[in-house]
Amino acid sequence: MEYWRQPLDKDRIRTPCGTVHLIPERCKGCGFCVEFCPKKILSISDETNSKGYRLPSISRDAACPNCGLCMLLCPDFAIYVEAAAEAPADQP
């Protein structure tokens, strides 16, 4: 969706970005992180852990806005986001 208005400080403010990490043996495949990711970075993969649960996969790691919603929603603390040093060049 294209907006007709833009923030006045758009050129000075960088979008925060993060790196998503998954601890496969803690994951039980509930899919909360996939369902509620605002940028749809996570998706369910065919890969399984030793318990047989399907794991989420990180599809577009550079686009993570570092919101931390996946960390808050994970009941098993199997996923966490680490703040990246700097935003990629293609992000505003």
Secondary structure, 3 states (H helix, E strand, C coil): CCCCCCCCCCCCCCCCCEEEEECCCCCCCCCHHHHHCCCCCEEEEEEECCCCCEEEEECCHHHCCCCCHHHHHCCCCCEEEEECCCCCCCCC
